[in-house]
Amino acid sequence: MYLISDSLRYFLEVARTGTIAEASERLHIAASAISRHIARLEQSMGVQLFDRHPRGMIPTEAGQLLADHARRNLLEEGDLLDRLRDLHRSGRSLITVSCTEGFAEDFLPVEIARFRERHPAARVHLTVTEPEAATQSVADGSSDVAMTFSLAPASGVRIEYSCQEPIVALVPDSHPLRELDSVSLADLQDYPLALMAGGSTLRELFDVCCSAGGLYFEPALTSNSSSALNALARRTGAVTLTGLLSSRHLVQDGFSTVPLTNPELLRRNLQVQTMAQRTLPAPVSAFVQQLVTAVEASGLG
């Protein structure tokens, strides 16, 4: 059952896939029918919605505005249908969340468990991904909430909360750097380093700092998994870099954090994001508020 028009649904699938052929395959609707619906939309609105190219279709500025509108409507339609179906099963809901790995190790599992204590019928689906992908998942409606890092403004999202999260050096409690009040990246050159691979905001800022300061590192380990980096640091005494909130559970388990003095490492923001202009269902809104309260309670905000 759909409340929005077939034309809008077909248009949105073409905008998402980039071709009528792929939209046809996914929707099980003839390509000619999809093409006719899009032509009718363009005629009725008096604007061109796609730039047609040999390899696909790219939304025009007008098409992108309509796609954003259609995504919000589809989400709100789904929210409404869920509420109607579950009218006699109060509290049943599914919340989809995307985050970067550091938040998935401790912070979000703790908050999800706390949320389900208050809302036992709630279900949560958590996807761990890279920062830009987490933001995009909220913008395109595949996630309700993203908890991620940002270095620049993003389109299509509403910032429910934003604060600076310092990048710190994470060292085993037996490490000599543990006794220092702060260090710079240059101070880490004498120690083995376990470092995030490309694709993370942390690595991007690390590379900016090294370029600006003429620093060169040969990491003992690079990985897209912060868990792997932390494990190597625990076993070998290597230094790794992490966010302050992401490492809070490790500080209680044999690790210490040491502040880094490089100003470039202060450029990223921890953000809780939802889709721009979307009216959030009550369970999602409650979960977002709990996340915001928990981050504020951590002292970051």
N, C-alpha and C positions, 0 to 999 in steps of 0.2 A: 504494500500500500504506500503510495506517495501523494503528498499534498501539493508539492510544487509541480510545475508542468513538465511533460516529457521533453519539450524543447529545451528547457533549462538543464535538465539532467543530461541530455545528449550533448549540449554545448559544453557543459562542465567536463564531461569525460574526454571530449576532443581537446579541450584546453589542457587537461592533465596529461594525456598520452601524446599529444602532438600530431596525431594522424587520425583521419576518419576510419581507416582500415583497422587500426588497433582498437579504437573505441567500439567499432562494430563487433569485433571479436569478443571484447569484454562484456558488452551489453547484450550480445546475441540479438542484435537488431541489424537489419540490412543497411549497408553503407549508403545506399541511395536514399533511404528514409532519413538517416541522420543528416545527410547533406541537405535534403529538403527542409528539415526542421530548422537548421542553422540559417538557410537562406530566408526563411520566413521571419526568423528573429531579426536578422539584419534589415529586412524590408520594413518590418513593423516599427523598429526603433530608429530607422533612418541613419544607421551608422554601420561601418564595416567592423566586424568583430575579430576577424583573422586576417593576417597577411599570409597569402598562399605561396608556398615555395615547393619546388620539386620534391623535397625530402620531408615535407610536413607543413603544419599550420601553426603559426605563432600568434598568440593573442595581440591585438592592437592595444593601445592605451584604454580605449573604450571596452575592449574585450576583457582586459585585466580587471577593470572596475566591476564589470558584470560577473566575472568569475569569483571575485571576493564576495560579492553580494550573494551569489548562488551557494557558495560554501557555507556561509553563515546560516542561510535559510535551511540547507540540508541538515546541518547540525541541530538547529533549533527544532526542526521537524522531527528528527530522531528523538530528541529529548522529550518532546511533547508526546510522541507515540509511546515511548517507554513509560511515561507517567500515566497515560491512559490505560495501558496494558496492566500496569502494576498498581493500579489504584487501591487494590485491596491487600497489597503486600508492601506495606509501608517500609521505606528505608532501602529497598532493593535498588542497587545502582551499580554501574560499572564506570570507574574513573580510569582514563588512560593517561599515563605519565611518561615523559621522556626526560632523560637526564644524562649527564656525563658520568664517567665511571666512579670518580671520587665520591659522589653523593650516593651511589648505589652500594658502597661498601658498608656504610653505617647509618648515615643521617636519614636517608629516605626509608630504609627498612624500619628504623625506630619509629619514625613519624607515621608510617603506614600502620604499624602495629597499634600505636596509640589511637589512630583514627578508627580502626576497626573495634577497639574496645568501646568506643562511644557509638559506633555505627556498625554493629556486627553483621548486618546484611549487606554491607558495601563490599564490592569487589574492586581490586586495583590491578591493572595490567601495566607493568613497568618495562620500558624499553631503554637500554643503555646504548648510547651512541655518541657521536662527536658533537661539539657545541653548535655548529651551523645546522646540522641535521636535526637536532633537538628543537631549535627555533623554527625551522622549516616545517616540522611536523605539527606544530601549533598553528602556523600560518595557513597550512593546507587542510587542517581539521582532522588529521590522523591521530593527534594527541590533544587531550583537554588542557594539560598543564605541562610546561617545560621548566626544569630547574637546570640552569646552564650558566656559562660565562659569556660575556659579550665585550668586544673591543670597540664596537661602533653601533650606531642605531640600526635597527632592523625594521623592515616594513612588514605590515600585516599582523603585528602582534601588539598586545597591550602589556605594558610593564606593570605587573601587580606589586612588585617590590624590587628595589635595586640597592645594592650597597657594595662598597669596595671590600674585596677579600684579599688580604696580603698573601703573596707567595713567600714561603719560608723554606729554609733548609731543614730537612728531616734527618736526624741522626740517631743511632742507637745510644742509649744512656751512657755507655762506656766510651763514647767518642770524645776526643779532645776538644772539638768545637763546642760541645755541650756547655762548657764553662763560660763561653763568651756571651756578652750581651747582644751582639749583632755581628754579622760578617757581610762582606761583599762577595760577588761572584769571583773576583780575583783571588780571594782567600781560599776558594775551593779547589784551585788548580793543583794543590799538592795532595789531593785525596781522590780515590776512585769515585766516579760519579755514575749514578744510574738515572737515566734521563728519558722523559717522554719522547716518542717519535713525533714526526710531523703530523699536523692535523689538530693539535691542541693549542689553545690560547697560551698555555704555559710555555710550550716550546717556542711559539712565535715570539713571545716577549723575551725569552732567554736568548734567542738568536739576535734580536734587536740589541740587547745589552752587550752581547759579545762583539757584534759588529761596531757598535759605538765605542767600546772600550779597547778594541784590538785584542780581544781574548780568544784563545783557541783551546778547545777541550777535545779529548778522545775518550768518550764515555766508556765505562766498563760494560754497560748494557744500555741499549735503547729498546723501548717497547711501547706498544699502544695500550699496555695494561699497567695501571698504577699498582695493582696487586703484585705483579711480577717484580716491579721495581722495589716495592717495600720488602718483599721476601728476600731479594738479593741484599738489600741494606741490612736486614736482620742477620743474615748468615755471614756476610763478609765485612760489615762495617762501612760499606759504601755510603756516600751521601746521596740523597735524592731530594727533589724539590716537589712541593705540594702546596695546596691551599690550606689555610689555617683551619677552616671548618671541616674540610675533608679529612684532616689528620687527627681530629680530636679523640677518636677512639684509640689511635695508636699511641698517643701521649700517655694513656693509661695502661699501656702494654709494652713497656720497654723502649720507648722512643721519646726523644725530646725535639722541640722545634726551636730554631734559632732565626730571629728576624734577619732579613736581607736588606741592605741599605741602598741598593740600586734603584733610583726613582722610576726607571722604566717599568719595573715589576709591579708598580702600583696602578697600572693603566687599565686593568680589566675589572669588570663589575660582575658580581654574582647577581643573577636575576631570576625571578619567578615570573613566567610569561604565560599569557593566555591569548586566544585569538582576538584581534582588534574588533571592537564593536559587538562582540558576541554577548548575548545574555546568558550567563552561566547557570546551569541547573543548580538547585540548592545544595546537593551533595558535593559537587565540584567546588562551588563557592566556599563551602565549609572547609574542605580540604586545603584550598589555597590559603584561607585565613589561618589555618593551623600551621602551615609551612612558614608563613610570614612571621607569625608569633614566635615560632621556634628559632628562626634565624635571628630575630631581634633579641631573644633571650640569650643567644650565644655570645652576645657582646659585639658582633660585627657591625650592626647598624648603629 
